[in-house]
């Protein structure tokens, strides 16, 4: 059981910043501090945005509105360069 616990803590602990950043964005949208992504267009292809991309999880409200296709492409390109967020 100890091995499983350490495996999960190593695997999921880095996602704490991601979860907190997502929570802060939802909270900001509910308080009308931030606008829902559907009001924006994708920064790359100018199609209606379907999600926000966090540029830096230490700055959780620094976001880019993106469509899913461009978001996938961005992460694929970052992985190829050895940069993964």
Secondary structure, DSSP 8 states (H G I E B T S, - for coil): -HHHHHHHHHHHHTHHHHHHHHHHHHHHHHTTSS--GGGSB-TTT-SB--EEEES-TTSTT-EEEE-HHHHHHHHHHHHHTT---
